[in-house]
Amino acid sequence: MRALVLDAEWNPKASYELSEDERERHRAMNSASVWQNPELRVEERERPEPDEDEVLVRVKYAGICGSDAAMTETDDDGYMHYSAYTQLPNVIGHEFSGEVVETGDDADLFEAGDPVTAEVTDYCGRCQMCRQGFHGHCENFEQLGFTLDGAFAEYVTVPEKILWGVSELSEQYEDEDELYRAAATIEPSTISFYGLFGRAEGIWPGDYHVYHGVGPIGLTGMNVSRAAGAGKVIAFEPSDERRAIANELGFDHVYNPIETDPVEKVNEVTGGEGADVHVETSGAVGATYPVIEDTLAEQANVVHISNAGSDPDIALRKYQGNSAQIYGSEGHTGQQVYPRTIRLMASGQLDNLPMITSTYDLENADEAVAQACKRVDGKVLIEV
C-alpha cells in the first residue's frame, strides 16, 4: 500500500534530559528537542493486519493538522517545531474517515463496509489517570499518526475502542463522497468541543465567544460555538485568506488584529460587556493574552488550545477581579465528545464542508503538507 512516512534523525539536544523510556524506545516526549532534519516521503508498505482488538480501515479522506505541518518545519538547527510526542519513522495523519475492511477476532462493534472515523489517543484503561476517567492523559498512551502508524495511507489499523461509526451523517449528506469528506473534519471539531464543554465550566447559550486565530481548529471551533448557541462569535486573524473563509462560513465579526484594535472591537461588538468565552487557537500568546485580559466579562472562561512556542505574561489580578478562569485543553478523548460532535453534524447544525479549500491525491501528499504549511487554507484534505 502507499503511505506518507515521516522520518528524522534522532539527535537529542545536549540540554535535553532524556527519560529512560525515551532512550530505550526512541519515543520522544518533546520532539523539538530530539528529532532533527525531518523528511517526508511517499513509499510502498505492506498492508497492515488488525490485531485481535483492532479494525482495519480503508482510508477515504485524511485532513492535515497543524501538528502534521509542525513536524515537517524546523528551526535554524534543523530541529522540528512540533514539541510533543512522536516515534519515527511513522506514517503520520490522524484526522480521517474511511470504510471498515476487516475486524480482529475480539472486535465486534463494526462490520465490513461501515463508514467510520477515530479518536487519536489509544488509552490503556488501567493506569491511575484512566481509572479516574481522564483517558486523554493516559500514562501509557499511544497516538495514531504520532507513535502509531496513522492515516496518510491506503489502510490504517485502529483500536476498536477509539473507532466511531458515522453512518448517521447520511441524514445530512446524501452523497457518499460528501459524507466521507465531512467525517474527515470531525476530529478537529472535537478539539474545541472538548475545550468548551469537557474542560471549561459554565458556558451558556447566548454567551459571547471570541476566537484568537482562525486556522482549521479556530474555524471548526467557531462552527461548534455557533451550533451550541453562542450569542455572537467574534474572531481575530491576520490572514486575509482565512478571514475570507470565515466570512464564507457566515461569520460577520472577523477582524484583522493588526489593522483593528481587538480590545476596542470586542467592546464595540459586545456593548462593553466583554467576552464570556475566549478561545486561544493562534499560538501568538504574546499578542493575544493582553487582549483577552482587557476584554474579560465577569466569570469569563478562557480556553487555551494552541501549542504556543512561548509563555505569555499573565495579569493574574485581572482574572481574580473578574472571577475568570483559564482552562488548559489538549485533545478530545472521553466524555462522549465524539458521538456528540457526530450528532451535531448529522443534525445539520455543524457543517464543515465549506472550509475544505484544497484536496490532494495521496501520491502528492507531501505537496499537501507543504500547502498546509502556508497557513492560508481552511482545511487541506488528502483523498486516498
One Martini backbone bead per residue (centre of mass of N, CA, C, O) as a GRO file, in nm:
protein
  384
    1MET     BB    1   0.101   0.032   0.012
    2ARG     BB    2   0.042   0.364   0.043
    3ALA     BB    3   0.260   0.611   0.215
    4LEU     BB    4   0.318   0.870   0.454
    5VAL     BB    5   0.649   0.933   0.567
    6LEU     BB    6   0.818   1.006   0.870
    7ASP     BB    7   1.153   1.126   0.915
    8ALA     BB    8   1.447   1.128   1.143
    9GLU     BB    9   1.695   1.243   1.351
   10TRP     BB   10   1.849   1.116   1.635
   11ASN     BB   11   1.931   1.431   1.827
   12PRO     BB   12   1.977   1.522   2.115
   13LYS     BB   13   2.001   1.770   2.307
   14ALA     BB   14   2.220   1.860   2.552
   15SER     BB   15   1.976   2.003   2.728
   16TYR     BB   16   1.831   1.723   2.709
   17GLU     BB   17   1.653   1.501   2.921
   18LEU     BB   18   1.631   1.180   2.907
   19SER     BB   19   1.443   0.924   2.934
   20GLU     BB   20   1.435   0.593   2.955
   21ASP     BB   21   1.217   0.553   2.738
   22GLU     BB   22   1.344   0.728   2.520
   23ARG     BB   23   1.611   0.576   2.500
   24GLU     BB   24   1.490   0.289   2.429
   25ARG     BB   25   1.248   0.382   2.200
   26HIS     BB   26   1.253   0.649   2.048
   27ARG     BB   27   1.037   0.832   2.226
   28ALA     BB   28   0.928   1.145   2.206
   29MET     BB   29   0.808   1.413   2.418
   30ASN     BB   30   1.017   1.630   2.272
   31SER     BB   31   1.073   1.676   1.947
   32ALA     BB   32   1.229   1.960   1.943
   33SER     BB   33   1.481   1.805   2.116
   34VAL     BB   34   1.543   1.546   1.897
   35TRP     BB   35   1.445   1.600   1.604
   36GLN     BB   36   1.622   1.592   1.288
   37ASN     BB   37   1.567   1.641   0.971
   38PRO     BB   38   1.295   1.614   0.834
   39GLU     BB   39   1.116   1.362   0.626
   40LEU     BB   40   0.924   1.311   0.334
   41ARG     BB   41   0.750   1.006   0.206
   42VAL     BB   42   0.637   0.812  -0.054
   43GLU     BB   43   0.549   0.468   0.010
   44GLU     BB   44   0.585   0.127   0.023
   45ARG     BB   45   0.366  -0.100   0.201
   46GLU     BB   46   0.238  -0.311   0.404
   47ARG     BB   47  -0.047  -0.433   0.483
   48PRO     BB   48  -0.217  -0.426   0.754
   49GLU     BB   49  -0.296  -0.615   1.050
   50PRO     BB   50  -0.527  -0.692   1.270
   51ASP     BB   51  -0.575  -0.717   1.574
   52GLU     BB   52  -0.801  -0.840   1.792
   53ASP     BB   53  -0.871  -0.512   1.881
   54GLU     BB   54  -0.895  -0.441   1.571
   55VAL     BB   55  -0.929  -0.222   1.277
   56LEU     BB   56  -0.963  -0.219   0.932
   57VAL     BB   57  -0.903   0.074   0.725
   58ARG     BB   58  -1.020   0.244   0.449
   59VAL     BB   59  -0.913   0.527   0.327
   60LYS     BB   60  -1.054   0.834   0.207
   61TYR     BB   61  -0.990   1.074   0.418
   62ALA     BB   62  -0.734   1.330   0.504
   63GLY     BB   63  -0.626   1.559   0.739
   64ILE     BB   64  -0.439   1.851   0.798
   65CYS     BB   65  -0.252   1.935   1.062
   66GLY     BB   66  -0.057   2.144   1.241
   67SER     BB   67   0.122   1.910   1.345
   68ASP     BB   68   0.210   1.804   1.071
   69ALA     BB   69   0.353   2.061   0.988
   70ALA     BB   70   0.547   2.091   1.239
   71MET     BB   71   0.708   1.818   1.172
   72THR     BB   72   0.844   1.968   0.900
   73GLU     BB   73   0.943   2.195   1.067
   74THR     BB   74   1.222   2.425   1.139
   75ASP     BB   75   1.492   2.532   1.267
   76ASP     BB   76   1.816   2.640   1.226
   77ASP     BB   77   1.907   2.329   1.330
   78GLY     BB   78   1.663   2.118   1.228
   79TYR     BB   79   1.441   2.123   1.436
   80MET     BB   80   1.144   2.047   1.510
   81HIS     BB   81   0.856   2.216   1.612
   82TYR     BB   82   0.735   1.984   1.743
   83SER     BB   83   0.678   1.938   2.113
   84ALA     BB   84   0.589   1.650   2.119
   85TYR     BB   85   0.494   1.326   2.040
   86THR     BB   86   0.722   1.075   1.892
   87GLN     BB   87   0.767   0.800   1.646
   88LEU     BB   88   1.039   0.709   1.440
   89PRO     BB   89   0.913   0.602   1.184
   90ASN     BB   90   0.597   0.740   1.038
   91VAL     BB   91   0.267   0.742   0.983
   92ILE     BB   92   0.085   1.004   0.931
   93GLY     BB   93  -0.214   1.098   1.053
   94HIS     BB   94  -0.559   1.169   1.227
   95GLU     BB   95  -0.760   1.287   1.012
   96PHE     BB   96  -1.042   1.072   0.938
   97SER     BB   97  -1.186   0.857   0.685
   98GLY     BB   98  -1.373   0.537   0.644
   99GLU     BB   99  -1.366   0.179   0.571
  100VAL     BB  100  -1.447  -0.120   0.667
  101VAL     BB  101  -1.272  -0.438   0.618
  102GLU     BB  102  -1.162  -0.549   0.908
  103THR     BB  103  -1.166  -0.771   1.195
  104GLY     BB  104  -1.094  -0.874   1.483
  105ASP     BB  105  -1.173  -1.133   1.695
  106ASP     BB  106  -1.248  -0.900   1.940
  107ALA     BB  107  -1.408  -0.735   1.713
  108ASP     BB  108  -1.782  -0.631   1.721
  109LEU     BB  109  -1.887  -0.324   1.638
  110PHE     BB  110  -1.808  -0.393   1.335
  111GLU     BB  111  -1.847  -0.380   0.977
  112ALA     BB  112  -1.817  -0.427   0.671
  113GLY     BB  113  -1.863  -0.091   0.530
  114ASP     BB  114  -1.831   0.095   0.754
  115PRO     BB  115  -1.843   0.416   0.849
  116VAL     BB  116  -1.549   0.600   0.978
  117THR     BB  117  -1.382   0.712   1.274
  118ALA     BB  118  -1.124   0.866   1.500
  119GLU     BB  119  -0.942   0.877   1.746
  120VAL     BB  120  -0.609   0.920   1.877
  121THR     BB  121  -0.612   0.795   2.167
  122ASP     BB  122  -0.460   0.518   2.314
  123TYR     BB  123  -0.585   0.366   2.593
  124CYS     BB  124  -0.555   0.143   2.866
  125GLY     BB  125  -0.762   0.158   3.142
  126ARG     BB  126  -0.545   0.119   3.415
  127CYS     BB  127  -0.450   0.367   3.502
  128GLN     BB  128  -0.499   0.632   3.702
  129MET     BB  129  -0.623   0.819   3.485
  130CYS     BB  130  -0.826   0.618   3.365
  131ARG     BB  131  -0.970   0.553   3.647
  132GLN     BB  132  -1.073   0.869   3.637
  133GLY     BB  133  -1.152   0.930   3.319
  134PHE     BB  134  -0.857   1.042   3.190
  135HIS     BB  135  -0.771   0.929   2.891
  136GLY     BB  136  -0.602   1.172   2.759
  137HIS     BB  137  -0.385   1.103   3.024
  138CYS     BB  138  -0.245   0.857   2.973
  139GLU     BB  139   0.044   0.679   3.083
  140ASN     BB  140   0.017   0.460   2.807
  141PHE     BB  141   0.007   0.603   2.550
  142GLU     BB  142  -0.112   0.625   2.213
  143GLN     BB  143  -0.076   0.765   1.865
  144LEU     BB  144  -0.211   0.849   1.585
  145GLY     BB  145   0.055   0.971   1.384
  146PHE     BB  146   0.297   0.949   1.619
  147THR     BB  147   0.332   0.631   1.745
  148LEU     BB  148   0.134   0.546   1.527
  149ASP     BB  149   0.011   0.451   1.253
  150GLY     BB  150  -0.158   0.633   1.020
  151ALA     BB  151  -0.377   0.800   0.753
  152PHE     BB  152  -0.147   0.841   0.525
  153ALA     BB  153  -0.316   0.593   0.378
  154GLU     BB  154  -0.489   0.324   0.260
  155TYR     BB  155  -0.428   0.196   0.551
  156VAL     BB  156  -0.566   0.140   0.891
  157THR     BB  157  -0.513   0.064   1.225
  158VAL     BB  158  -0.769   0.039   1.490
  159PRO     BB  159  -0.878   0.067   1.784
  160GLU     BB  160  -1.196  -0.002   1.864
  161LYS     BB  161  -1.240   0.203   2.116
  162ILE     BB  162  -1.172   0.466   1.896
  163LEU     BB  163  -1.412   0.395   1.718
  164TRP     BB  164  -1.652   0.558   1.482
  165GLY     BB  165  -1.956   0.591   1.361
  166VAL     BB  166  -2.106   0.775   1.047
  167SER     BB  167  -2.388   0.699   0.914
  168GLU     BB  168  -2.573   0.944   1.020
  169LEU     BB  169  -2.471   1.153   0.800
  170SER     BB  170  -2.694   1.073   0.584
  171GLU     BB  171  -2.904   1.287   0.689
  172GLN     BB  172  -2.717   1.525   0.541
  173TYR     BB  173  -2.549   1.327   0.336
  174GLU     BB  174  -2.621   1.176   0.038
  175ASP     BB  175  -2.337   1.188  -0.045
  176GLU     BB  176  -2.070   0.988   0.009
  177ASP     BB  177  -1.838   1.185  -0.034
  178GLU     BB  178  -1.939   1.400   0.165
  179LEU     BB  179  -1.940   1.227   0.414
  180TYR     BB  180  -1.630   1.173   0.419
  181ARG     BB  181  -1.539   1.465   0.424
  182ALA     BB  182  -1.683   1.545   0.684
  183ALA     BB  183  -1.560   1.319   0.869
  184ALA     BB  184  -1.260   1.443   0.846
  185THR     BB  185  -1.366   1.698   1.050
  186ILE     BB  186  -1.420   1.591   1.337
  187GLU     BB  187  -1.160   1.605   1.500
  188PRO     BB  188  -1.119   1.920   1.506
  189SER     BB  189  -1.398   1.971   1.642
  190THR     BB  190  -1.332   1.821   1.919
  191ILE     BB  191  -1.130   2.016   2.041
  192SER     BB  192  -1.327   2.251   2.111
  193PHE     BB  193  -1.549   2.092   2.243
  194TYR     BB  194  -1.377   1.999   2.482
  195GLY     BB  195  -1.290   2.278   2.582
  196LEU     BB  196  -1.584   2.395   2.630
  197PHE     BB  197  -1.729   2.109   2.773
  198GLY     BB  198  -1.492   1.937   2.920
  199ARG     BB  199  -1.334   2.175   3.073
  200ALA     BB  200  -1.515   2.388   3.094
  201GLU     BB  201  -1.734   2.604   3.297
  202GLY     BB  202  -2.028   2.772   3.232
  203ILE     BB  203  -2.138   2.748   2.943
  204TRP     BB  204  -2.370   2.947   2.750
  205PRO     BB  205  -2.624   3.033   2.593
  206GLY     BB  206  -2.537   3.361   2.459
  207ASP     BB  207  -2.255   3.378   2.455
  208TYR     BB  208  -1.951   3.536   2.410
  209HIS     BB  209  -1.724   3.461   2.144
  210VAL     BB  210  -1.357   3.437   2.117
  211TYR     BB  211  -1.123   3.408   1.849
  212HIS     BB  212  -0.766   3.329   1.838
  213GLY     BB  213  -0.767   3.217   1.547
  214VAL     BB  214  -0.832   3.093   1.187
  215GLY     BB  215  -0.790   2.808   1.165
  216PRO     BB  216  -0.906   2.496   1.169
  217ILE     BB  217  -0.971   2.507   1.475
  218GLY     BB  218  -1.116   2.777   1.475
  219LEU     BB  219  -1.335   2.714   1.263
  220THR     BB  220  -1.461   2.467   1.399
  221GLY     BB  221  -1.516   2.614   1.667
  222MET     BB  222  -1.712   2.825   1.557
  223ASN     BB  223  -1.918   2.615   1.470
  224VAL     BB  224  -1.968   2.503   1.754
  225SER     BB  225  -2.058   2.763   1.890
  226ARG     BB  226  -2.301   2.810   1.710
  227ALA     BB  227  -2.443   2.534   1.763
  228ALA     BB  228  -2.444   2.607   2.092
  229GLY     BB  229  -2.554   2.928   2.109
  230ALA     BB  230  -2.405   3.168   2.048
  231GLY     BB  231  -2.453   3.499   2.040
  232LYS     BB  232  -2.144   3.555   1.955
  233VAL     BB  233  -1.886   3.545   1.694
  234ILE     BB  234  -1.549   3.624   1.737
  235ALA     BB  235  -1.258   3.723   1.528
  236PHE     BB  236  -0.891   3.681   1.492
  237GLU     BB  237  -0.705   3.744   1.176
  238PRO     BB  238  -0.436   3.813   0.954
  239SER     BB  239  -0.549   3.638   0.731
  240ASP     BB  240  -0.721   3.694   0.449
  241GLU     BB  241  -0.807   3.406   0.369
  242ARG     BB  242  -0.930   3.318   0.647
  243ARG     BB  243  -1.136   3.542   0.673
  244ALA     BB  244  -1.292   3.465   0.417
  245ILE     BB  245  -1.380   3.187   0.513
  246ALA     BB  246  -1.541   3.285   0.757
  247ASN     BB  247  -1.740   3.452   0.591
  248GLU     BB  248  -1.846   3.206   0.421
  249LEU     BB  249  -1.956   3.068   0.697
  250GLY     BB  250  -2.114   3.337   0.837
  251PHE     BB  251  -1.904   3.538   0.964
  252ASP     BB  252  -1.897   3.886   1.060
  253HIS     BB  253  -1.679   3.893   1.318
  254VAL     BB  254  -1.393   3.953   1.135
  255TYR     BB  255  -1.049   4.038   1.220
  256ASN     BB  256  -0.768   4.243   1.198
  257PRO     BB  257  -0.530   4.286   1.455
  258ILE     BB  258  -0.345   4.496   1.297
  259GLU     BB  259  -0.584   4.706   1.199
  260THR     BB  260  -0.743   4.628   1.466
  261ASP     BB  261  -0.861   4.688   1.774
  262PRO     BB  262  -0.958   4.434   1.972
  263VAL     BB  263  -1.069   4.575   2.222
  264GLU     BB  264  -1.259   4.771   2.083
  265LYS     BB  265  -1.420   4.557   1.924
  266VAL     BB  266  -1.532   4.388   2.154
  267ASN     BB  267  -1.676   4.623   2.295
  268GLU     BB  268  -1.856   4.695   2.058
  269VAL     BB  269  -2.001   4.414   2.005
  270THR     BB  270  -2.075   4.380   2.337
  271GLY     BB  271  -2.139   4.658   2.477
  272GLY     BB  272  -1.897   4.632   2.707
  273GLU     BB  273  -1.905   4.326   2.836
  274GLY     BB  274  -1.751   4.124   2.687
  275ALA     BB  275  -1.609   3.803   2.710
  276ASP     BB  276  -1.711   3.485   2.808
  277VAL     BB  277  -1.532   3.357   2.563
  278HIS     BB  278  -1.204   3.235   2.519
  279VAL     BB  279  -1.007   3.123   2.226
  280GLU     BB  280  -0.685   2.978   2.193
  281THR     BB  281  -0.552   2.919   1.838
  282SER     BB  282  -0.263   3.064   1.753
  283GLY     BB  283   0.009   3.102   1.964
  284ALA     BB  284   0.013   3.432   1.997
  285VAL     BB  285   0.034   3.511   2.320
  286GLY     BB  286   0.167   3.794   2.334
  287ALA     BB  287  -0.095   3.922   2.185
  288THR     BB  288  -0.362   3.784   2.313
  289TYR     BB  289  -0.363   3.815   2.630
  290PRO     BB  290  -0.405   4.122   2.657
  291VAL     BB  291  -0.683   4.110   2.523
  292ILE     BB  292  -0.823   3.914   2.707
  293GLU     BB  293  -0.779   4.081   2.979
  294ASP     BB  294  -0.939   4.346   2.848
  295THR     BB  295  -1.219   4.136   2.779
  296LEU     BB  296  -1.346   4.042   3.042
  297ALA     BB  297  -1.592   3.894   3.168
  298GLU     BB  298  -1.781   3.794   3.396
  299GLN     BB  299  -1.682   3.475   3.443
  300ALA     BB  300  -1.478   3.399   3.247
  301ASN     BB  301  -1.363   3.186   2.978
  302VAL     BB  302  -1.041   3.033   2.914
  303VAL     BB  303  -0.933   2.858   2.621
  304HIS     BB  304  -0.646   2.655   2.584
  305ILE     BB  305  -0.515   2.506   2.271
  306SER     BB  306  -0.256   2.593   2.184
  307ASN     BB  307   0.087   2.557   2.070
  308ALA     BB  308   0.302   2.734   2.229
  309GLY     BB  309   0.638   2.870   2.211
  310SER     BB  310   0.540   3.046   2.457
  311ASP     BB  311   0.502   3.257   2.739
  312PRO     BB  312   0.290   3.454   2.893
  313ASP     BB  313   0.189   3.729   3.045
  314ILE     BB  314   0.009   3.731   3.354
  315ALA     BB  315  -0.283   3.902   3.482
  316LEU     BB  316  -0.414   3.796   3.764
  317ARG     BB  317  -0.597   4.030   3.868
  318LYS     BB  318  -0.802   4.016   3.633
  319TYR     BB  319  -0.910   3.736   3.700
  320GLN     BB  320  -0.988   3.790   3.988
  321GLY     BB  321  -1.175   4.044   3.940
  322ASN     BB  322  -1.361   3.853   3.721
  323SER     BB  323  -1.384   3.553   3.788
  324ALA     BB  324  -1.172   3.408   3.614
  325GLN     BB  325  -1.065   3.139   3.378
  326ILE     BB  326  -0.820   2.890   3.297
  327TYR     BB  327  -0.814   2.636   3.033
  328GLY     BB  328  -0.659   2.355   2.969
  329SER     BB  329  -0.646   2.198   2.632
  330GLU     BB  330  -0.618   1.844   2.525
  331GLY     BB  331  -0.789   1.716   2.299
  332HIS     BB  332  -1.090   1.453   2.324
  333THR     BB  333  -1.101   1.230   2.528
  334GLY     BB  334  -1.404   1.148   2.611
  335GLN     BB  335  -1.728   1.237   2.712
  336GLN     BB  336  -1.867   1.193   2.429
  337VAL     BB  337  -1.748   1.378   2.203
  338TYR     BB  338  -1.786   1.228   1.938
  339PRO     BB  339  -2.093   1.162   1.926
  340ARG     BB  340  -2.180   1.458   1.967
  341THR     BB  341  -2.049   1.571   1.711
  342ILE     BB  342  -2.193   1.383   1.512
  343ARG     BB  343  -2.478   1.482   1.578
  344LEU     BB  344  -2.442   1.773   1.488
  345MET     BB  345  -2.382   1.696   1.194
  346ALA     BB  346  -2.642   1.526   1.137
  347SER     BB  347  -2.838   1.784   1.199
  348GLY     BB  348  -2.683   2.050   1.054
  349GLN     BB  349  -2.522   2.237   1.276
  350LEU     BB  350  -2.248   2.100   1.146
  351ASP     BB  351  -2.058   2.249   0.873
  352ASN     BB  352  -1.732   2.192   0.706
  353LEU     BB  353  -1.716   2.193   0.394
  354PRO     BB  354  -1.648   2.505   0.329
  355MET     BB  355  -1.341   2.473   0.461
  356ILE     BB  356  -1.260   2.316   0.212
  357THR     BB  357  -0.978   2.418  -0.012
  358SER     BB  358  -0.800   2.143  -0.037
  359THR     BB  359  -0.710   1.866  -0.269
  360TYR     BB  360  -0.522   1.557  -0.254
  361ASP     BB  361  -0.339   1.313  -0.349
  362LEU     BB  362  -0.145   1.073  -0.213
  363GLU     BB  363   0.097   1.110  -0.410
  364ASN     BB  364   0.075   1.438  -0.301
  365ALA     BB  365   0.109   1.467   0.017
  366ASP     BB  366   0.358   1.652   0.046
  367GLU     BB  367   0.216   1.895  -0.090
  368ALA     BB  368  -0.010   1.923   0.117
  369VAL     BB  369   0.172   1.996   0.355
  370ALA     BB  370   0.298   2.246   0.224
  371GLN     BB  371   0.029   2.397   0.203
  372ALA     BB  372  -0.035   2.402   0.508
  373CYS     BB  373   0.227   2.575   0.581
  374LYS     BB  374   0.102   2.851   0.472
  375ARG     BB  375  -0.164   2.933   0.625
  376VAL     BB  376  -0.449   2.978   0.415
  377ASP     BB  377  -0.630   2.757   0.486
  378GLY     BB  378  -0.863   2.567   0.609
  379LYS     BB  379  -0.876   2.265   0.466
  380VAL     BB  380  -0.662   1.992   0.407
  381LEU     BB  381  -0.689   1.722   0.180
  382ILE     BB  382  -0.666   1.366   0.145
  383GLU     BB  383  -0.706   1.150  -0.124
  384VAL     BB  384  -0.741   0.779  -0.149
   0.00000   0.00000   0.00000
